[in-house]
Amino acid sequence: MCTWLTVTSKQNTVCWMVIHFLDKEYAKRNGSFLNSEWDPEAVEALAREVRVFKVPSGKDGKVLTVGDLIDKTPKGSIVKKPLKEKLHPSGGVSTLNAITDAVTLANWIKTLPSSSLFTLHDALREYHGERYPLAREALDRSALYNTLVGKTVVSSTVRAVVKHVLPTWFWRRLVINNQLAVRPQVSFLPLVKEKGSVSKVHQASLEKTRKILEEQEAEKDKVYPLCRAVACY
């Protein structure tokens, strides 16, 4: 089973991805999915299998396919990679959560006044308290994605409801609020300037850890000026 998606960019280009879902038995029977066989020829062979998939085609009504995108994409830009994910790969949910996990943990580790186990435990407790509920929520959304692309009667019913009942703005807002707006940033570097039309949403601990770091710097300034003055003298 395959699913595919396209995303337009500010540079007037189209980014596309095809996801081929494999069960364990299929993966065992198809050696082309081994890392050793992911050469350019294997990528082209997989591309031929998905050329007929239709994609949104703009205002002129022309019917486009994944094959059209493949033909217009430089061969060196088409890659094939495994996605062994607990979360559904559509929308980059796993990647977004992995980046947010890493950034959040780095922010809390940076605030540690020492390397003692006591302070480390406090940082890990803060990290877990912030990230676990959101990871649980992401897992639930992933289950919804799996239902949408499944082959069961329930999946077909859900897709019909989504397509014919729920308004488009609802899904756009859902995606924007839960994924596109989330932009994790480290607290110990200058913040990246906001770009685009979607207001950014940082991780909850960003301002909290920034405040801790500022307080630590203020404490250093109370001590080091005298040391620097003596050194200069």
C-alpha positions as CSV (number, residue, x, y, z in Angstrom):
1,M,0.0,0.0,0.0
2,C,1.2,3.5,-0.9
3,T,0.3,7.0,0.0
4,W,1.8,10.2,-1.4
5,L,1.8,13.9,-0.7
6,T,3.0,17.2,-2.3
7,V,3.9,20.5,-0.7
8,T,4.5,23.8,-2.5
9,S,7.4,26.0,-1.4
10,K,8.0,29.8,-1.3
11,Q,10.5,29.3,-4.1
12,N,7.7,28.2,-6.5
13,T,8.8,24.5,-6.4
14,V,6.9,21.3,-5.4
15,C,8.3,18.9,-2.8
16,W,6.8,15.4,-3.0
17,M,7.1,12.1,-1.2
18,V,5.7,8.6,-1.7
19,I,5.4,6.3,1.3
20,H,5.3,2.6,0.7
21,F,3.9,0.8,3.7
22,L,5.5,-2.7,4.3
23,D,4.4,-5.4,6.6
24,K,7.1,-7.8,8.0
25,E,6.4,-10.5,5.5
26,Y,6.5,-8.2,2.5
27,A,9.8,-6.7,3.7
28,K,11.4,-10.1,3.9
29,R,10.2,-11.1,0.4
30,N,11.4,-7.9,-1.3
31,G,15.2,-7.6,-1.2
32,S,15.1,-4.2,-3.0
33,F,14.4,-2.6,0.4
34,L,17.7,-3.7,1.8
35,N,20.2,-0.9,2.3
36,S,22.7,-2.6,0.1
37,E,20.3,-2.4,-2.9
38,W,19.3,1.2,-2.6
39,D,21.4,2.3,-5.6
40,P,20.1,4.7,-8.3
41,E,18.7,1.8,-10.3
42,A,16.6,0.7,-7.3
43,V,15.3,4.2,-6.8
44,E,14.3,4.4,-10.5
45,A,12.6,1.0,-10.3
46,L,10.5,2.2,-7.3
47,A,9.7,5.5,-9.1
48,R,8.3,3.6,-12.1
49,E,5.8,1.8,-9.8
50,V,4.3,5.1,-8.5
51,R,4.2,7.2,-11.7
52,V,0.4,6.8,-12.2
53,F,-0.6,8.3,-8.9
54,K,-2.6,11.5,-9.4
55,V,-1.7,14.8,-7.6
56,P,-3.4,18.2,-7.2
57,S,-2.9,20.1,-10.4
58,G,-3.7,23.8,-9.9
59,K,-6.2,26.1,-11.5
60,D,-6.0,25.0,-15.1
61,G,-7.5,21.7,-14.4
62,K,-4.7,19.7,-15.9
63,V,-4.4,16.2,-14.5
64,L,-0.9,15.6,-13.2
65,T,0.7,12.5,-11.8
66,V,3.7,11.6,-9.7
67,G,5.3,10.7,-13.0
68,D,5.2,14.3,-14.0
69,L,6.9,15.3,-10.8
70,I,9.5,12.6,-11.3
71,D,10.3,13.8,-14.8
72,K,10.9,17.3,-13.6
73,T,13.0,16.4,-10.6
74,P,16.8,16.1,-11.0
75,K,17.7,12.4,-10.6
76,G,20.2,13.1,-7.9
77,S,17.4,14.7,-5.8
78,I,15.3,11.6,-5.6
79,V,16.2,9.3,-2.7
80,K,14.9,6.2,-1.1
81,K,15.1,5.7,2.7
82,P,13.6,3.5,5.4
83,L,11.2,4.9,7.9
84,K,11.1,2.6,10.9
85,E,8.8,4.9,12.9
86,K,6.4,4.4,15.8
87,L,4.5,7.5,14.5
88,H,2.9,7.8,11.1
89,P,5.5,9.4,8.7
90,S,2.9,11.7,7.0
91,G,3.5,15.3,7.9
92,G,6.8,14.7,9.5
93,V,5.3,14.0,12.9
94,S,8.2,11.7,14.0
95,T,10.8,14.2,12.8
96,L,9.1,17.1,14.5
97,N,8.8,15.3,17.8
98,A,12.4,14.0,17.6
99,I,13.7,17.6,17.1
100,T,11.5,19.0,19.8
101,D,12.7,16.2,22.2
102,A,16.3,17.0,21.5
103,V,15.9,20.8,21.8
104,T,13.9,20.6,25.0
105,L,16.4,18.2,26.6
106,A,19.3,20.4,25.6
107,N,17.6,23.5,27.0
108,W,17.1,21.8,30.4
109,I,20.7,20.4,30.5
110,K,22.1,23.8,29.7
111,T,20.5,25.2,32.9
112,L,22.2,22.7,35.2
113,P,24.4,24.5,37.7
114,S,26.4,21.4,38.2
115,S,26.8,17.8,37.1
116,S,25.4,16.3,40.2
117,L,22.8,13.5,40.0
118,F,20.3,15.6,42.0
119,T,20.3,18.5,39.5
120,L,20.3,16.1,36.6
121,H,17.2,14.3,38.0
122,D,15.4,17.7,38.3
123,A,16.2,18.5,34.6
124,L,15.0,15.1,33.4
125,R,11.8,15.5,35.5
126,E,11.1,18.8,33.9
127,Y,11.8,17.4,30.4
128,H,9.6,14.4,31.0
129,G,6.7,16.4,32.4
130,E,6.8,18.7,29.3
131,R,7.3,16.2,26.5
132,Y,5.4,13.0,27.6
133,P,1.9,14.4,27.3
134,L,2.7,15.9,23.9
135,A,4.3,12.7,22.7
136,R,1.2,10.8,23.8
137,E,-0.9,13.2,21.9
138,A,1.3,12.7,18.8
139,L,0.9,9.0,19.1
140,D,-2.9,9.4,19.1
141,R,-2.8,11.6,16.0
142,S,-0.6,9.0,14.4
143,A,-3.3,6.4,15.0
144,L,-5.8,8.6,13.2
145,Y,-3.4,8.9,10.2
146,N,-3.2,5.1,10.1
147,T,-6.9,4.8,10.1
148,L,-7.2,7.3,7.3
149,V,-4.9,5.3,5.0
150,G,-6.0,1.9,6.1
151,K,-8.0,-0.7,4.0
152,T,-10.7,-1.6,6.5
153,V,-14.3,-0.6,6.4
154,V,-13.7,1.8,9.3
155,S,-10.9,3.5,7.3
156,S,-13.2,3.9,4.2
157,T,-15.9,5.4,6.4
158,V,-13.6,7.9,8.1
159,R,-12.2,8.9,4.7
160,A,-15.7,9.5,3.4
161,V,-16.6,11.7,6.4
162,V,-13.3,13.7,6.0
163,K,-13.8,14.2,2.3
164,H,-17.5,15.0,2.2
165,V,-18.5,16.3,5.6
166,L,-15.7,18.1,7.3
167,P,-14.8,21.5,5.8
168,T,-11.3,22.0,4.3
169,W,-10.5,24.8,6.7
170,F,-10.9,22.5,9.7
171,W,-8.2,20.2,8.5
172,R,-5.9,23.1,7.5
173,R,-6.3,24.6,10.9
174,L,-5.7,21.2,12.5
175,V,-2.4,20.7,10.6
176,I,-1.3,24.3,11.1
177,N,-2.0,24.3,14.9
178,N,-0.5,20.9,15.6
179,Q,2.4,20.7,13.3
180,L,3.4,23.7,11.1
181,A,3.3,26.3,13.9
182,V,5.5,24.3,16.2
183,R,9.1,25.6,15.9
184,P,11.4,24.5,18.7
185,Q,14.3,26.7,19.5
186,V,17.3,26.4,21.9
187,S,17.2,28.9,24.8
188,F,21.0,29.5,24.8
189,L,21.2,30.9,21.3
190,P,19.6,34.0,19.6
191,L,16.1,33.2,18.6
192,V,15.4,32.7,14.9
193,K,13.3,35.5,13.4
194,E,9.8,34.7,12.6
195,K,9.0,34.0,8.9
196,G,6.0,33.0,6.9
197,S,2.3,33.6,7.6
198,V,1.8,31.1,10.4
199,S,2.6,32.4,13.9
200,K,5.2,30.3,15.6
201,V,4.6,28.2,18.7
202,H,7.7,27.4,20.8
203,Q,8.1,24.6,23.2
204,A,6.6,25.5,26.7
205,S,10.0,25.4,28.4
206,L,11.7,27.9,26.1
207,E,11.0,31.1,28.1
208,K,11.4,29.2,31.4
209,T,14.9,28.0,30.6
210,R,15.8,31.4,29.1
211,K,14.8,33.0,32.4
212,I,17.0,30.6,34.3
213,L,20.0,31.2,32.1
214,E,19.5,35.0,32.4
215,E,19.4,34.7,36.2
216,Q,22.6,32.6,36.2
217,E,24.4,35.2,34.0
218,A,23.2,37.9,36.4
219,E,24.7,36.0,39.3
220,K,28.0,35.7,37.4
221,D,28.1,39.4,36.8
222,K,27.9,40.1,40.5
223,V,31.0,38.0,41.1
224,Y,33.2,38.4,38.0
225,P,33.5,42.2,37.8
226,L,35.7,42.4,40.9
227,C,37.8,39.5,39.6
228,R,38.3,41.2,36.3
229,A,39.2,44.5,38.0
230,V,41.9,42.8,40.2
231,A,43.3,41.0,37.1
232,C,43.5,44.3,35.1
233,Y,45.2,46.0,38.0
